[in-house]
Amino acid sequence: MPVIKPITDINIEAYDELVNANKIDQAIFDAKQEVANGAELLDAKTALLQLRRKHFG
């Protein structure tokens, strides 16, 4: 059986990209789960207009 060595020579930029991609993937997965469980979807334009009015008058 072949020996699989761990990755130890990855630079910090590549590591940060992997971490950020994982966070995005997790957020997408969580959002899909919420929708599957019946969460209400919002229209982005309407939501942004409401937030602007609320926070910027």
mmCIF file of the N, C-alpha and C atoms, coordinates in Angstrom:
data_MODEL
# 
_entry.id   MODEL 
# 
loop_
_atom_site.group_PDB 
_atom_site.id 
_atom_site.type_symbol 
_atom_site.label_atom_id 
_atom_site.label_alt_id 
_atom_site.label_comp_id 
_atom_site.label_asym_id 
_atom_site.label_entity_id 
_atom_site.label_seq_id 
_atom_site.pdbx_PDB_ins_code 
_atom_site.Cartn_x 
_atom_site.Cartn_y 
_atom_site.Cartn_z 
_atom_site.occupancy 
_atom_site.B_iso_or_equiv 
_atom_site.pdbx_formal_charge 
_atom_site.auth_seq_id 
_atom_site.auth_comp_id 
_atom_site.auth_asym_id 
_atom_site.auth_atom_id 
_atom_site.pdbx_PDB_model_num 
ATOM 1   N N  . MET A 1 1  ? 0.849   -1.169 0.000  1.00 0.00 ? 1  MET A N  1 
ATOM 2   C CA . MET A 1 1  ? 0.000   0.000  0.000  1.00 0.00 ? 1  MET A CA 1 
ATOM 3   C C  . MET A 1 1  ? 0.896   1.234  0.000  1.00 0.00 ? 1  MET A C  1 
ATOM 4   N N  . PRO A 1 2  ? 0.582   2.266  -0.841 1.00 0.00 ? 2  PRO A N  1 
ATOM 5   C CA . PRO A 1 2  ? 1.436   3.456  -0.907 1.00 0.00 ? 2  PRO A CA 1 
ATOM 6   C C  . PRO A 1 2  ? 1.302   4.311  0.355  1.00 0.00 ? 2  PRO A C  1 
ATOM 7   N N  . VAL A 1 3  ? 2.358   5.005  0.661  1.00 0.00 ? 3  VAL A N  1 
ATOM 8   C CA . VAL A 1 3  ? 2.375   5.906  1.806  1.00 0.00 ? 3  VAL A CA 1 
ATOM 9   C C  . VAL A 1 3  ? 1.998   7.303  1.320  1.00 0.00 ? 3  VAL A C  1 
ATOM 10  N N  . ILE A 1 4  ? 0.994   7.885  1.929  1.00 0.00 ? 4  ILE A N  1 
ATOM 11  C CA . ILE A 1 4  ? 0.558   9.229  1.552  1.00 0.00 ? 4  ILE A CA 1 
ATOM 12  C C  . ILE A 1 4  ? 1.089   10.208 2.588  1.00 0.00 ? 4  ILE A C  1 
ATOM 13  N N  . LYS A 1 5  ? 1.953   11.104 2.115  1.00 0.00 ? 5  LYS A N  1 
ATOM 14  C CA . LYS A 1 5  ? 2.546   12.079 3.014  1.00 0.00 ? 5  LYS A CA 1 
ATOM 15  C C  . LYS A 1 5  ? 1.637   13.310 3.105  1.00 0.00 ? 5  LYS A C  1 
ATOM 16  N N  . PRO A 1 6  ? 1.525   13.902 4.281  1.00 0.00 ? 6  PRO A N  1 
ATOM 17  C CA . PRO A 1 6  ? 0.715   15.117 4.415  1.00 0.00 ? 6  PRO A CA 1 
ATOM 18  C C  . PRO A 1 6  ? 1.362   16.286 3.683  1.00 0.00 ? 6  PRO A C  1 
ATOM 19  N N  . ILE A 1 7  ? 0.535   17.238 3.272  1.00 0.00 ? 7  ILE A N  1 
ATOM 20  C CA . ILE A 1 7  ? 1.051   18.437 2.617  1.00 0.00 ? 7  ILE A CA 1 
ATOM 21  C C  . ILE A 1 7  ? 1.646   19.340 3.691  1.00 0.00 ? 7  ILE A C  1 
ATOM 22  N N  . THR A 1 8  ? 2.920   19.623 3.560  1.00 0.00 ? 8  THR A N  1 
ATOM 23  C CA . THR A 1 8  ? 3.585   20.471 4.559  1.00 0.00 ? 8  THR A CA 1 
ATOM 24  C C  . THR A 1 8  ? 4.248   21.682 3.926  1.00 0.00 ? 8  THR A C  1 
ATOM 25  N N  . ASP A 1 9  ? 4.277   21.753 2.616  1.00 0.00 ? 9  ASP A N  1 
ATOM 26  C CA . ASP A 1 9  ? 4.988   22.846 1.960  1.00 0.00 ? 9  ASP A CA 1 
ATOM 27  C C  . ASP A 1 9  ? 4.033   23.819 1.271  1.00 0.00 ? 9  ASP A C  1 
ATOM 28  N N  . ILE A 1 10 ? 2.836   24.000 1.809  1.00 0.00 ? 10 ILE A N  1 
ATOM 29  C CA . ILE A 1 10 ? 1.871   24.923 1.225  1.00 0.00 ? 10 ILE A CA 1 
ATOM 30  C C  . ILE A 1 10 ? 2.155   26.329 1.773  1.00 0.00 ? 10 ILE A C  1 
ATOM 31  N N  . ASN A 1 11 ? 2.101   27.324 0.899  1.00 0.00 ? 11 ASN A N  1 
ATOM 32  C CA . ASN A 1 11 ? 2.364   28.680 1.378  1.00 0.00 ? 11 ASN A CA 1 
ATOM 33  C C  . ASN A 1 11 ? 1.102   29.259 2.019  1.00 0.00 ? 11 ASN A C  1 
ATOM 34  N N  . ILE A 1 12 ? 1.272   30.337 2.744  1.00 0.00 ? 12 ILE A N  1 
ATOM 35  C CA . ILE A 1 12 ? 0.175   30.904 3.523  1.00 0.00 ? 12 ILE A CA 1 
ATOM 36  C C  . ILE A 1 12 ? -0.943  31.419 2.623  1.00 0.00 ? 12 ILE A C  1 
ATOM 37  N N  . GLU A 1 13 ? -0.606  31.956 1.453  1.00 0.00 ? 13 GLU A N  1 
ATOM 38  C CA . GLU A 1 13 ? -1.626  32.456 0.536  1.00 0.00 ? 13 GLU A CA 1 
ATOM 39  C C  . GLU A 1 13 ? -2.512  31.321 0.032  1.00 0.00 ? 13 GLU A C  1 
ATOM 40  N N  . ALA A 1 14 ? -1.898  30.214 -0.331 1.00 0.00 ? 14 ALA A N  1 
ATOM 41  C CA . ALA A 1 14 ? -2.669  29.063 -0.801 1.00 0.00 ? 14 ALA A CA 1 
ATOM 42  C C  . ALA A 1 14 ? -3.534  28.511 0.325  1.00 0.00 ? 14 ALA A C  1 
ATOM 43  N N  . TYR A 1 15 ? -2.994  28.482 1.529  1.00 0.00 ? 15 TYR A N  1 
ATOM 44  C CA . TYR A 1 15 ? -3.756  28.004 2.680  1.00 0.00 ? 15 TYR A CA 1 
ATOM 45  C C  . TYR A 1 15 ? -4.957  28.907 2.937  1.00 0.00 ? 15 TYR A C  1 
ATOM 46  N N  . ASP A 1 16 ? -4.739  30.226 2.896  1.00 0.00 ? 16 ASP A N  1 
ATOM 47  C CA . ASP A 1 16 ? -5.836  31.169 3.099  1.00 0.00 ? 16 ASP A CA 1 
ATOM 48  C C  . ASP A 1 16 ? -6.927  30.998 2.045  1.00 0.00 ? 16 ASP A C  1 
ATOM 49  N N  . GLU A 1 17 ? -6.522  30.767 0.802  1.00 0.00 ? 17 GLU A N  1 
ATOM 50  C CA . GLU A 1 17 ? -7.501  30.538 -0.268 1.00 0.00 ? 17 GLU A CA 1 
ATOM 51  C C  . GLU A 1 17 ? -8.324  29.284 0.009  1.00 0.00 ? 17 GLU A C  1 
ATOM 52  N N  . LEU A 1 18 ? -7.669  28.235 0.466  1.00 0.00 ? 18 LEU A N  1 
ATOM 53  C CA . LEU A 1 18 ? -8.390  27.001 0.783  1.00 0.00 ? 18 LEU A CA 1 
ATOM 54  C C  . LEU A 1 18 ? -9.368  27.215 1.935  1.00 0.00 ? 18 LEU A C  1 
ATOM 55  N N  . VAL A 1 19 ? -8.937  27.936 2.954  1.00 0.00 ? 19 VAL A N  1 
ATOM 56  C CA . VAL A 1 19 ? -9.803  28.213 4.102  1.00 0.00 ? 19 VAL A CA 1 
ATOM 57  C C  . VAL A 1 19 ? -10.999 29.047 3.669  1.00 0.00 ? 19 VAL A C  1 
ATOM 58  N N  . ASN A 1 20 ? -10.768 30.096 2.873  1.00 0.00 ? 20 ASN A N  1 
ATOM 59  C CA . ASN A 1 20 ? -11.858 30.947 2.412  1.00 0.00 ? 20 ASN A CA 1 
ATOM 60  C C  . ASN A 1 20 ? -12.822 30.190 1.511  1.00 0.00 ? 20 ASN A C  1 
ATOM 61  N N  . ALA A 1 21 ? -12.302 29.351 0.630  1.00 0.00 ? 21 ALA A N  1 
ATOM 62  C CA . ALA A 1 21 ? -13.163 28.551 -0.236 1.00 0.00 ? 21 ALA A CA 1 
ATOM 63  C C  . ALA A 1 21 ? -14.020 27.605 0.599  1.00 0.00 ? 21 ALA A C  1 
ATOM 64  N N  . ASN A 1 22 ? -13.443 27.046 1.650  1.00 0.00 ? 22 ASN A N  1 
ATOM 65  C CA . ASN A 1 22 ? -14.186 26.151 2.524  1.00 0.00 ? 22 ASN A CA 1 
ATOM 66  C C  . ASN A 1 22 ? -15.304 26.901 3.242  1.00 0.00 ? 22 ASN A C  1 
ATOM 67  N N  . LYS A 1 23 ? -15.032 28.135 3.691  1.00 0.00 ? 23 LYS A N  1 
ATOM 68  C CA . LYS A 1 23 ? -16.061 28.938 4.358  1.00 0.00 ? 23 LYS A CA 1 
ATOM 69  C C  . LYS A 1 23 ? -17.213 29.254 3.408  1.00 0.00 ? 23 LYS A C  1 
ATOM 70  N N  . ILE A 1 24 ? -16.885 29.581 2.163  1.00 0.00 ? 24 ILE A N  1 
ATOM 71  C CA . ILE A 1 24 ? -17.919 29.870 1.166  1.00 0.00 ? 24 ILE A CA 1 
ATOM 72  C C  . ILE A 1 24 ? -18.739 28.619 0.884  1.00 0.00 ? 24 ILE A C  1 
ATOM 73  N N  . ASP A 1 25 ? -18.069 27.496 0.699  1.00 0.00 ? 25 ASP A N  1 
ATOM 74  C CA . ASP A 1 25 ? -18.769 26.235 0.455  1.00 0.00 ? 25 ASP A CA 1 
ATOM 75  C C  . ASP A 1 25 ? -19.703 25.890 1.610  1.00 0.00 ? 25 ASP A C  1 
ATOM 76  N N  . GLN A 1 26 ? -19.254 26.108 2.833  1.00 0.00 ? 26 GLN A N  1 
ATOM 77  C CA . GLN A 1 26 ? -20.074 25.812 4.001  1.00 0.00 ? 26 GLN A CA 1 
ATOM 78  C C  . GLN A 1 26 ? -21.282 26.743 4.063  1.00 0.00 ? 26 GLN A C  1 
ATOM 79  N N  . ALA A 1 27 ? -21.091 28.017 3.733  1.00 0.00 ? 27 ALA A N  1 
ATOM 80  C CA . ALA A 1 27 ? -22.197 28.973 3.738  1.00 0.00 ? 27 ALA A CA 1 
ATOM 81  C C  . ALA A 1 27 ? -23.241 28.599 2.687  1.00 0.00 ? 27 ALA A C  1 
ATOM 82  N N  . ILE A 1 28 ? -22.794 28.166 1.518  1.00 0.00 ? 28 ILE A N  1 
ATOM 83  C CA . ILE A 1 28 ? -23.723 27.742 0.470  1.00 0.00 ? 28 ILE A CA 1 
ATOM 84  C C  . ILE A 1 28 ? -24.489 26.500 0.925  1.00 0.00 ? 28 ILE A C  1 
ATOM 85  N N  . PHE A 1 29 ? -23.787 25.552 1.503  1.00 0.00 ? 29 PHE A N  1 
ATOM 86  C CA . PHE A 1 29 ? -24.434 24.337 1.999  1.00 0.00 ? 29 PHE A CA 1 
ATOM 87  C C  . PHE A 1 29 ? -25.481 24.679 3.056  1.00 0.00 ? 29 PHE A C  1 
ATOM 88  N N  . ASP A 1 30 ? -25.119 25.553 4.005  1.00 0.00 ? 30 ASP A N  1 
ATOM 89  C CA . ASP A 1 30 ? -26.051 25.943 5.062  1.00 0.00 ? 30 ASP A CA 1 
ATOM 90  C C  . ASP A 1 30 ? -27.284 26.622 4.489  1.00 0.00 ? 30 ASP A C  1 
ATOM 91  N N  . ALA A 1 31 ? -27.085 27.506 3.496  1.00 0.00 ? 31 ALA A N  1 
ATOM 92  C CA . ALA A 1 31 ? -28.221 28.202 2.877  1.00 0.00 ? 31 ALA A CA 1 
ATOM 93  C C  . ALA A 1 31 ? -29.140 27.217 2.166  1.00 0.00 ? 31 ALA A C  1 
ATOM 94  N N  . LYS A 1 32 ? -28.569 26.250 1.484  1.00 0.00 ? 32 LYS A N  1 
ATOM 95  C CA . LYS A 1 32 ? -29.391 25.247 0.804  1.00 0.00 ? 32 LYS A CA 1 
ATOM 96  C C  . LYS A 1 32 ? -30.191 24.427 1.810  1.00 0.00 ? 32 LYS A C  1 
ATOM 97  N N  . GLN A 1 33 ? -29.572 24.124 2.939  1.00 0.00 ? 33 GLN A N  1 
ATOM 98  C CA . GLN A 1 33 ? -30.272 23.380 3.994  1.00 0.00 ? 33 GLN A CA 1 
ATOM 99  C C  . GLN A 1 33 ? -31.435 24.207 4.549  1.00 0.00 ? 33 GLN A C  1 
ATOM 100 N N  . GLU A 1 34 ? -31.218 25.500 4.755  1.00 0.00 ? 34 GLU A N  1 
ATOM 101 C CA . GLU A 1 34 ? -32.281 26.364 5.257  1.00 0.00 ? 34 GLU A CA 1 
ATOM 102 C C  . GLU A 1 34 ? -33.460 26.395 4.297  1.00 0.00 ? 34 GLU A C  1 
ATOM 103 N N  . VAL A 1 35 ? -33.176 26.522 3.006  1.00 0.00 ? 35 VAL A N  1 
ATOM 104 C CA . VAL A 1 35 ? -34.242 26.548 2.000  1.00 0.00 ? 35 VAL A CA 1 
ATOM 105 C C  . VAL A 1 35 ? -34.972 25.205 1.983  1.00 0.00 ? 35 VAL A C  1 
ATOM 106 N N  . ALA A 1 36 ? -34.224 24.130 2.075  1.00 0.00 ? 36 ALA A N  1 
ATOM 107 C CA . ALA A 1 36 ? -34.842 22.799 2.086  1.00 0.00 ? 36 ALA A CA 1 
ATOM 108 C C  . ALA A 1 36 ? -35.744 22.621 3.306  1.00 0.00 ? 36 ALA A C  1 
ATOM 109 N N  . ASN A 1 37 ? -35.415 23.326 4.394  1.00 0.00 ? 37 ASN A N  1 
ATOM 110 C CA . ASN A 1 37 ? -36.206 23.232 5.622  1.00 0.00 ? 37 ASN A CA 1 
ATOM 111 C C  . ASN A 1 37 ? -37.314 24.276 5.679  1.00 0.00 ? 37 ASN A C  1 
ATOM 112 N N  . GLY A 1 38 ? -37.543 24.985 4.559  1.00 0.00 ? 38 GLY A N  1 
ATOM 113 C CA . GLY A 1 38 ? -38.668 25.905 4.482  1.00 0.00 ? 38 GLY A CA 1 
ATOM 114 C C  . GLY A 1 38 ? -38.380 27.354 4.789  1.00 0.00 ? 38 GLY A C  1 
ATOM 115 N N  . ALA A 1 39 ? -37.132 27.765 4.784  1.00 0.00 ? 39 ALA A N  1 
ATOM 116 C CA . ALA A 1 39 ? -36.801 29.167 5.060  1.00 0.00 ? 39 ALA A CA 1 
ATOM 117 C C  . ALA A 1 39 ? -37.379 30.067 3.966  1.00 0.00 ? 39 ALA A C  1 
ATOM 118 N N  . GLU A 1 40 ? -37.762 31.271 4.361  1.00 0.00 ? 40 GLU A N  1 
ATOM 119 C CA . GLU A 1 40 ? -38.328 32.238 3.417  1.00 0.00 ? 40 GLU A CA 1 
ATOM 120 C C  . GLU A 1 40 ? -37.208 32.853 2.587  1.00 0.00 ? 40 GLU A C  1 
ATOM 121 N N  . LEU A 1 41 ? -37.390 32.877 1.266  1.00 0.00 ? 41 LEU A N  1 
ATOM 122 C CA . LEU A 1 41 ? -36.423 33.515 0.380  1.00 0.00 ? 41 LEU A CA 1 
ATOM 123 C C  . LEU A 1 41 ? -36.783 34.988 0.241  1.00 0.00 ? 41 LEU A C  1 
ATOM 124 N N  . LEU A 1 42 ? -35.778 35.831 0.174  1.00 0.00 ? 42 LEU A N  1 
ATOM 125 C CA . LEU A 1 42 ? -35.999 37.265 0.033  1.00 0.00 ? 42 LEU A CA 1 
ATOM 126 C C  . LEU A 1 42 ? -35.522 37.737 -1.331 1.00 0.00 ? 42 LEU A C  1 
ATOM 127 N N  . ASP A 1 43 ? -36.206 38.759 -1.848 1.00 0.00 ? 43 ASP A N  1 
ATOM 128 C CA . ASP A 1 43 ? -35.751 39.408 -3.069 1.00 0.00 ? 43 ASP A CA 1 
ATOM 129 C C  . ASP A 1 43 ? -34.589 40.324 -2.686 1.00 0.00 ? 43 ASP A C  1 
ATOM 130 N N  . ALA A 1 44 ? -33.461 40.184 -3.334 1.00 0.00 ? 44 ALA A N  1 
ATOM 131 C CA . ALA A 1 44 ? -32.256 40.927 -2.954 1.00 0.00 ? 44 ALA A CA 1 
ATOM 132 C C  . ALA A 1 44 ? -32.453 42.433 -3.078 1.00 0.00 ? 44 ALA A C  1 
ATOM 133 N N  . LYS A 1 45 ? -33.091 42.891 -4.153 1.00 0.00 ? 45 LYS A N  1 
ATOM 134 C CA . LYS A 1 45 ? -33.288 44.332 -4.334 1.00 0.00 ? 45 LYS A CA 1 
ATOM 135 C C  . LYS A 1 45 ? -34.151 44.908 -3.225 1.00 0.00 ? 45 LYS A C  1 
ATOM 136 N N  . THR A 1 46 ? -35.220 44.226 -2.902 1.00 0.00 ? 46 THR A N  1 
ATOM 137 C CA . THR A 1 46 ? -36.115 44.684 -1.842 1.00 0.00 ? 46 THR A CA 1 
ATOM 138 C C  . THR A 1 46 ? -35.395 44.695 -0.502 1.00 0.00 ? 46 THR A C  1 
ATOM 139 N N  . ALA A 1 47 ? -34.658 43.658 -0.210 1.00 0.00 ? 47 ALA A N  1 
ATOM 140 C CA . ALA A 1 47 ? -33.942 43.570 1.063  1.00 0.00 ? 47 ALA A CA 1 
ATOM 141 C C  . ALA A 1 47 ? -32.908 44.683 1.189  1.00 0.00 ? 47 ALA A C  1 
ATOM 142 N N  . LEU A 1 48 ? -32.157 44.958 0.113  1.00 0.00 ? 48 LEU A N  1 
ATOM 143 C CA . LEU A 1 48 ? -31.156 46.015 0.155  1.00 0.00 ? 48 LEU A CA 1 
ATOM 144 C C  . LEU A 1 48 ? -31.799 47.386 0.315  1.00 0.00 ? 48 LEU A C  1 
ATOM 145 N N  . LEU A 1 49 ? -32.909 47.623 -0.371 1.00 0.00 ? 49 LEU A N  1 
ATOM 146 C CA . LEU A 1 49 ? -33.612 48.902 -0.213 1.00 0.00 ? 49 LEU A CA 1 
ATOM 147 C C  . LEU A 1 49 ? -34.076 49.093 1.228  1.00 0.00 ? 49 LEU A C  1 
ATOM 148 N N  . GLN A 1 50 ? -34.611 48.048 1.818  1.00 0.00 ? 50 GLN A N  1 
ATOM 149 C CA . GLN A 1 50 ? -35.067 48.130 3.207  1.00 0.00 ? 50 GLN A CA 1 
ATOM 150 C C  . GLN A 1 50 ? -33.903 48.397 4.162  1.00 0.00 ? 50 GLN A C  1 
ATOM 151 N N  . LEU A 1 51 ? -32.781 47.749 3.933  1.00 0.00 ? 51 LEU A N  1 
ATOM 152 C CA . LEU A 1 51 ? -31.604 47.977 4.783  1.00 0.00 ? 51 LEU A CA 1 
ATOM 153 C C  . LEU A 1 51 ? -31.069 49.394 4.629  1.00 0.00 ? 51 LEU A C  1 
ATOM 154 N N  . ARG A 1 52 ? -31.035 49.898 3.381  1.00 0.00 ? 52 ARG A N  1 
ATOM 155 C CA . ARG A 1 52 ? -30.563 51.273 3.163  1.00 0.00 ? 52 ARG A CA 1 
ATOM 156 C C  . ARG A 1 52 ? -31.452 52.266 3.885  1.00 0.00 ? 52 ARG A C  1 
ATOM 157 N N  . ARG A 1 53 ? -32.773 52.066 3.769  1.00 0.00 ? 53 ARG A N  1 
ATOM 158 C CA . ARG A 1 53 ? -33.704 52.978 4.433  1.00 0.00 ? 53 ARG A CA 1 
ATOM 159 C C  . ARG A 1 53 ? -33.529 52.911 5.960  1.00 0.00 ? 53 ARG A C  1 
ATOM 160 N N  . LYS A 1 54 ? -33.351 51.722 6.457  1.00 0.00 ? 54 LYS A N  1 
ATOM 161 C CA . LYS A 1 54 ? -33.230 51.541 7.907  1.00 0.00 ? 54 LYS A CA 1 
ATOM 162 C C  . LYS A 1 54 ? -31.963 52.177 8.456  1.00 0.00 ? 54 LYS A C  1 
ATOM 163 N N  . HIS A 1 55 ? -30.847 51.986 7.759  1.00 0.00 ? 55 HIS A N  1 
ATOM 164 C CA . HIS A 1 55 ? -29.556 52.407 8.295  1.00 0.00 ? 55 HIS A CA 1 
ATOM 165 C C  . HIS A 1 55 ? -29.054 53.753 7.791  1.00 0.00 ? 55 HIS A C  1 
ATOM 166 N N  . PHE A 1 56 ? -29.566 54.205 6.650  1.00 0.00 ? 56 PHE A N  1 
ATOM 167 C CA . PHE A 1 56 ? -29.075 55.455 6.090  1.00 0.00 ? 56 PHE A CA 1 
ATOM 168 C C  . PHE A 1 56 ? -30.160 56.503 5.908  1.00 0.00 ? 56 PHE A C  1 
ATOM 169 N N  . GLY A 1 57 ? -31.350 56.198 6.416  1.00 0.00 ? 57 GLY A N  1 
ATOM 170 C CA . GLY A 1 57 ? -32.446 57.169 6.401  1.00 0.00 ? 57 GLY A CA 1 
ATOM 171 C C  . GLY A 1 57 ? -33.073 57.252 5.087  1.00 0.00 ? 57 GLY A C  1 
# 
